[in-house]
Amino acid sequence: MKTLWTKFSCRNGDSVAKRVWKVVPLAILMLQLAMCIPVLAADEDDTDSGGVLKFGHAEYMKATSSGQKKAESAIRGDLCFDTAKKKIKFRCGDSVPAFSVSYDSVRSLLYEQAAKPRYTEAVLISPVFLLTHSKKHFLTIQYMDSAGVGQFVIVHLDKKNAREAIAAAESQTGKAVERVEEK
């Protein structure tokens, strides 16, 4: 008794089984390429050449002397820990860093996780969004400048790499990070 595969034939006279086995190696090759592409095109977000730990999608929030959190709109860029120069920098593109703080001048590190209800989504989409909260991650670096005056820097971290950035800050500066998390 003939199998189902040999009963049917293609236009050129080949059986369906032969036709399938011609396509299988090509499909396997394409699957292997698809699995390798994310590895080859991975964004080198964690380390840069020269021993720089880089955390992208961060925002530097300039503070005012009167104590307000934001003086103007936030600057988007990368929070970098330069292990060779022992400095914390905030780069926005290839320009001069927005701030640069040496590890030795850091007095304390504070991590804040703020959560707030999603009112807009609840009104526009569904009241179920009132049960969820949007979370924001902030790193505050308190340091002494060259004149010996206490200063601070606030960086809004991306939720995808906030934990890694906090761990890097703690390991690079040698200071314990104080954590404040709102529920």
C-alpha atoms as one frame of an Amber mdcrd trajectory, in Angstrom:
protein
   0.000   0.000   0.000   1.396   3.387  -0.946   1.613   6.192   1.575  -0.180
   9.455   1.210   3.068  11.265   0.306   3.766   9.147  -2.736   0.193   9.301
  -4.024   0.380  12.980  -4.812   2.867  14.486  -7.199   3.908  17.976  -8.175
   3.693  19.462 -11.643   7.226  18.448 -12.586   6.615  14.832 -11.608   8.434
  14.870  -8.228   6.627  13.424  -5.273   5.541  15.705  -2.453   7.998  13.986
  -0.082  10.950  14.851  -2.345   9.706  18.400  -2.638   9.400  18.753   1.164
  12.902  17.422   1.754  14.268  19.996  -0.672  12.729  22.785   1.428  13.640
  21.433   4.899  17.384  22.305   4.781  16.522  25.835   3.679  14.002  26.184
   6.515  16.572  24.932   9.050  19.149  27.404   7.765  16.676  30.285   8.002
  15.714  29.260  11.547  19.374  29.200  12.599  19.914  32.654  11.099  16.827
  33.992  12.861  18.168  32.714  16.174  21.602  34.309  15.587  20.392  37.756
  14.506  19.426  38.958  18.030  22.854  37.928  19.295  24.654  39.706  16.468
  22.512  42.830  16.655  22.398  43.051  20.450  22.613  46.570  21.776  25.783
  46.829  23.839  23.948  48.718  26.558  25.846  47.383  29.554  29.473  47.941
  28.616  31.327  50.191  26.279  34.909  49.991  25.105  37.440  51.155  27.669
  35.711  49.846  30.802  32.657  52.089  30.809  29.396  50.713  32.221  26.642
  52.427  30.233  22.925  52.457  31.032  20.795  53.941  28.282  17.350  55.555
  28.214  18.047  57.628  31.315  17.014  61.227  31.973  19.054  63.820  33.851
  16.776  66.142  35.785  18.459  69.462  36.537  17.618  70.609  40.043  17.342
  74.190  41.217  19.021  75.726  44.219  15.617  76.463  45.764  14.931  72.753
  46.149  12.516  72.117  43.299  13.087  68.822  41.545  12.961  70.088  37.970
  14.229  73.412  36.693  13.667  72.644  33.022  12.875  69.650  30.861  14.879
  66.481  31.433  17.916  65.696  29.275  17.830  62.235  27.690  21.046  60.249
  27.521  23.140  57.502  29.110  24.294  57.121  32.700  27.918  55.952  32.538
  30.287  54.585  35.157  33.865  55.031  33.896  35.922  52.389  35.706  39.260
  53.663  34.363  38.783  57.338  35.342  36.601  56.464  38.357  33.856  58.919
  37.395  30.089  58.903  37.025  29.047  60.729  33.865  25.828  61.512  32.071
  26.275  61.563  28.302  23.718  62.929  25.890  25.145  61.945  22.519  28.828
  62.461  21.775  28.959  65.912  23.334  30.484  66.959  26.642  28.875  65.118
  29.596  26.008  66.939  31.325  27.692  66.134  34.648  30.783  64.311  35.809
  31.280  63.196  39.421  34.344  61.361  40.715  33.747  58.266  42.837  35.710
  59.791  45.751  33.471  62.867  45.973  30.244  60.826  46.237  28.787  61.156
  49.747  25.609  59.083  49.401  23.381  57.338  46.873  19.592  57.186  47.111
  17.305  54.991  44.991  13.620  55.880  44.903  10.848  53.914  43.264   7.704
  56.012  42.961   4.359  54.491  42.004   1.199  56.314  41.016  -2.203  55.152
  39.767  -2.905  55.326  36.050  -5.788  57.803  36.100  -5.622  58.816  32.437
  -5.732  55.239  31.177  -8.594  54.475  33.580 -10.667  57.349  32.210  -9.838
  56.766  28.548  -9.636  52.973  28.335 -10.919  51.027  31.320 -11.434  51.493
  35.077  -9.366  48.331  35.585  -6.252  50.507  35.134  -6.953  52.039  38.562
  -5.761  48.744  40.032  -2.333  49.105  38.390   0.427  51.622  39.058   3.088
  53.136  36.839   6.508  52.970  38.470   9.381  55.388  38.047  12.951  54.783
  39.176  15.203  57.615  40.405  18.854  57.641  41.473  19.987  60.639  43.526
  23.738  61.146  43.806  24.888  63.467  46.603  28.472  64.676  46.241  30.916
  67.437  47.151  32.074  69.674  44.300  35.605  71.054  43.916  34.746  74.036
  46.163  33.622  71.705  48.961  29.938  72.581  48.565  27.364  69.798  48.750
  25.575  69.125  45.465  23.147  66.518  44.181  22.133  65.012  40.853  18.827
  63.271  40.073  18.686  60.683  37.287  15.454  59.036  36.128  16.406  55.460
  35.190  14.770  53.192  32.651  12.747  50.356  34.185  14.597  47.778  32.077
  18.029  48.499  33.533  17.322  50.253  36.856  18.420  47.318  39.015  21.654
  46.869  37.075  22.403  50.613  37.284  21.853  50.609  41.058  24.093  47.558
  41.460  26.778  49.218  39.323  26.550  52.434  41.356  26.969  50.481  44.567
  29.868  48.350  43.329  31.763  51.124  41.556  31.540  53.821  44.240  31.810
  51.488  47.212  28.899  53.304  48.886  25.730  51.558  50.030  22.627  52.650
  48.159  19.767  53.729  50.407  16.477  52.429  49.007  13.107  54.157  49.349
  10.238  52.356  47.654   6.650  53.588  47.670   3.879  51.025  47.468
